[in-house]
Amino acid sequence: MLAGPETLLGHAREPELNELDRIEAAALRDAVVQAGGRAGLAGGALCVGHESLPVTELNRAIPAGPQIDLGAIAAWYGGQPHGICVPPGHEPLDEELAARGYRPAWAWMKFERGDEAPPAVSSEVTVTETDDPELFGRIVALGSNIPLEAAPLLGAIVSAPGWHCFLGSLDGEPVASGALFVDGRSGWLGVACTLPEARGRGAQSALLQTRLELGRTLGVATFATETGELLPGRPATSYRNILRAGFREAYRRPNWSSPT
């Protein structure tokens, strides 16, 4: 079993995170470190950052202790733009974050499900697990509007311990990605990207089904994932796909963006 994020950093005490946030934090830390970024504990939070991948998802802090020092978190980033999540139990941070100049960002809805069989999916997309870091990274980059130069970094998780990376293909051409990170009896689903020209053709539903089925064979009892909360004028396709795959809404988690 892989350790939680605090143990992975050389500390014996596990961080104070619920299981849905813990498995996400473990996956996040591992993905950033595999890509050559940095991770550490600062101000009571797990902080990750990668200067060559300036996307909020890979440059953010997840509070993991009872006492949070936002000044220490900001110092860890040293002026690098970053985000801060506000997990359940840390709601008072919202006021302090605003006072420090952080800006509210699109909040996430956390989802969970058990190990029941996923619903059947009818799709023309073929899903296969890949061992090609460059190809996987290229699809993630193109599907996320990240420069192609970052493809090797984005593909660094392929074949890494705990990771299972998949591609969805149409007519033999890869058009979508998705990953499963397994730690003991918990699994996290993420890195879900689809090329713009292939959206709306069921790729992510097929990828969700395949990853859930694999996780069940690996003994996963609790699956976690997340996407942006439902808001007027905001995309909701991922939200609907997750619900169709048998996930349940767990809680809304606010996100804040640094003033720099």
C-alpha positions in Angstrom: 0.0 0.0 0.0 1.3 3.4 -0.9 1.6 5.9 2.0 -0.5 9.0 2.4 1.1 12.3 1.3 2.6 13.1 4.7 4.2 9.7 5.2 5.5 9.9 1.6 7.3 13.0 2.7 9.1 11.3 5.6 6.7 11.9 8.4 5.1 9.2 10.5 1.8 10.9 11.2 -0.9 10.7 8.5 -2.5 13.9 7.4 -5.9 14.8 8.7 -7.9 14.3 5.4 -11.0 12.4 4.7 -10.5 9.5 2.4 -11.8 11.2 -0.7 -9.3 14.0 -0.3 -6.5 11.8 0.9 -6.5 9.6 -2.2 -6.6 12.7 -4.4 -3.8 14.3 -2.5 -1.7 11.1 -2.8 -2.3 10.9 -6.6 -1.6 14.6 -7.0 1.7 14.5 -5.1 2.9 11.4 -6.9 2.0 12.8 -10.4 3.8 16.1 -9.7 6.9 14.4 -8.4 6.9 11.8 -11.2 6.9 14.8 -13.6 9.9 16.4 -11.9 8.0 18.9 -9.8 8.2 19.4 -6.0 6.0 18.6 -3.1 6.2 19.4 0.6 4.3 20.1 3.8 4.0 23.8 4.6 1.7 25.6 6.9 -0.3 22.5 7.6 -1.0 21.8 3.9 0.3 19.4 1.2 1.8 21.8 -1.4 2.8 20.7 -4.9 4.2 22.8 -7.7 5.8 22.5 -11.1 7.1 25.6 -12.8 7.1 24.0 -16.3 3.4 23.0 -15.9 1.7 26.3 -14.9 -1.8 24.9 -14.5 -3.6 25.2 -11.2 -4.4 21.5 -10.9 -0.6 20.9 -10.5 0.2 23.9 -8.5 -2.0 23.9 -5.4 -2.2 23.3 -1.7 -4.6 21.0 0.1 -4.9 21.8 3.9 -4.3 18.6 5.8 -4.0 19.7 9.4 -6.0 21.4 12.2 -3.9 24.6 12.1 -3.3 26.2 8.7 -0.7 29.0 8.2 -1.5 30.7 4.9 1.6 32.8 5.2 3.8 29.7 5.3 2.0 28.2 2.3 2.5 31.4 0.3 6.2 31.4 1.3 6.6 27.8 0.0 5.4 29.0 -3.4 7.7 32.0 -3.4 5.5 34.1 -5.7 4.6 31.2 -8.0 0.9 31.3 -8.9 -1.0 28.6 -7.1 -4.4 27.6 -5.8 -5.6 26.6 -2.3 -8.4 24.1 -1.8 -10.7 24.4 1.2 -11.7 20.8 2.4 -14.6 20.2 4.8 -13.8 21.4 8.2 -11.7 24.3 7.0 -14.5 26.7 6.0 -13.1 29.6 8.2 -10.1 29.7 5.7 -12.4 31.4 3.1 -12.5 34.7 5.0 -8.7 34.7 5.6 -8.0 33.8 2.0 -10.1 36.7 0.8 -8.3 39.1 3.3 -4.9 38.0 1.8 -6.0 38.8 -1.7 -6.8 35.3 -2.9 -9.7 35.2 -5.4 -12.6 32.6 -5.5 -12.2 30.2 -8.3 -14.5 27.5 -9.8 -15.3 25.2 -6.8 -15.2 21.5 -7.3 -17.8 18.8 -6.5 -16.2 15.7 -4.9 -17.8 12.4 -5.9 -17.6 8.9 -4.4 -18.9 5.5 -5.2 -18.4 1.9 -4.0 -17.3 -1.2 -5.8 -20.7 -2.0 -7.4 -20.5 -2.9 -11.1 -20.5 0.2 -13.4 -23.4 0.7 -15.7 -23.0 -0.6 -19.2 -21.8 2.0 -21.8 -22.7 2.0 -25.5 -19.8 3.8 -27.3 -17.9 3.7 -30.5 -14.7 4.4 -28.5 -12.2 1.6 -27.9 -10.4 1.9 -24.6 -6.9 0.4 -24.0 -4.3 0.7 -21.2 -1.2 2.3 -22.5 2.5 2.1 -21.7 3.5 4.9 -24.0 4.2 8.0 -21.9 4.8 10.3 -24.9 1.5 9.4 -26.6 -0.5 9.6 -23.3 1.1 13.0 -22.5 0.4 14.3 -26.0 -3.4 13.5 -25.7 -3.5 15.1 -22.3 -1.7 18.2 -23.6 -3.9 18.6 -26.7 -7.1 17.9 -24.7 -6.2 20.4 -22.0 -4.8 23.2 -24.1 -1.3 22.7 -22.6 1.8 23.3 -24.9 2.9 20.0 -26.5 6.4 20.6 -25.1 4.9 19.4 -21.8 3.8 16.0 -23.1 6.8 14.1 -21.6 6.0 15.6 -18.2 2.3 14.9 -18.4 3.0 11.3 -19.4 5.5 10.6 -16.6 2.8 8.7 -14.6 2.5 6.0 -17.2 3.6 2.7 -15.7 4.5 4.3 -12.4 3.6 2.4 -9.3 -0.1 2.7 -8.5 -1.0 4.2 -11.9 -3.0 2.8 -14.8 -3.3 5.1 -17.8 -5.8 4.6 -20.6 -6.4 6.0 -24.1 -9.8 6.1 -25.9 -9.6 5.7 -29.7 -11.9 6.4 -32.6 -11.1 4.5 -35.8 -7.8 3.5 -34.4 -6.7 7.1 -33.5 -6.3 8.1 -29.8 -8.6 10.9 -28.9 -9.0 10.8 -25.1 -7.2 9.9 -21.9 -8.0 8.9 -18.4 -6.0 7.5 -15.4 -6.7 5.4 -12.3 -4.5 5.7 -9.2 -4.8 2.9 -6.7 -3.7 3.1 -3.1 -4.8 0.1 -1.1 -8.6 -0.1 -1.1 -9.1 3.4 -2.5 -8.9 4.6 -6.1 -8.8 8.0 -7.7 -10.0 8.7 -11.3 -8.6 11.7 -13.1 -6.5 13.1 -16.0 -9.7 12.9 -18.1 -9.1 14.8 -21.4 -10.7 14.6 -24.8 -9.5 16.2 -28.0 -11.9 19.0 -29.0 -13.0 17.4 -32.3 -13.9 14.1 -30.5 -16.0 15.5 -27.7 -19.6 14.3 -27.4 -18.9 10.8 -28.7 -18.9 8.9 -25.4 -15.1 8.7 -24.9 -15.1 9.7 -21.2 -18.1 7.4 -20.3 -16.2 4.5 -21.8 -13.0 5.4 -20.0 -14.9 5.7 -16.7 -16.4 2.3 -17.1 -13.0 0.6 -18.0 -11.2 2.2 -15.0 -14.0 1.3 -12.6 -13.9 -2.3 -13.8 -10.2 -2.5 -13.4 -10.3 -0.9 -10.0 -12.8 -3.5 -8.9 -10.5 -6.4 -10.0 -7.7 -4.7 -8.0 -9.8 -4.7 -4.8 -10.8 -1.0 -4.7 -13.7 -0.5 -2.4 -14.0 3.3 -2.6 -13.6 5.4 -5.8 -13.1 9.2 -5.8 -13.2 11.8 -8.4 -14.1 15.5 -8.9 -15.1 18.1 -11.4 -16.3 21.7 -11.4 -19.5 22.4 -9.6 -22.7 23.0 -11.6 -23.0 26.7 -12.5 -25.1 28.5 -15.1 -23.0 28.9 -18.2 -20.3 26.5 -17.2 -19.6 23.1 -18.9 -21.5 20.2 -17.3 -20.6 17.3 -19.5 -18.1 15.8 -17.0 -20.5 16.3 -14.2 -23.2 14.3 -16.0 -20.8 11.6 -17.1 -19.6 11.0 -13.5 -23.2 10.7 -12.2 -24.1 8.3 -15.0 -21.1 6.1 -14.0 -22.7 5.6 -10.6 -20.9 8.2 -8.5 -22.7 10.2 -5.8 -22.2 13.9 -4.9 -20.1 14.0 -1.7 -19.5 17.6 -1.0 -18.6 21.0 -2.6 -15.0 22.1 -2.1 -14.1 25.7 -2.7 -10.9 26.7 -4.6 -9.0 29.9 -4.3 -6.4 31.4 -6.7 -3.3 33.3 -5.4 -3.1 37.0 -6.0 0.1 36.5 -8.1 
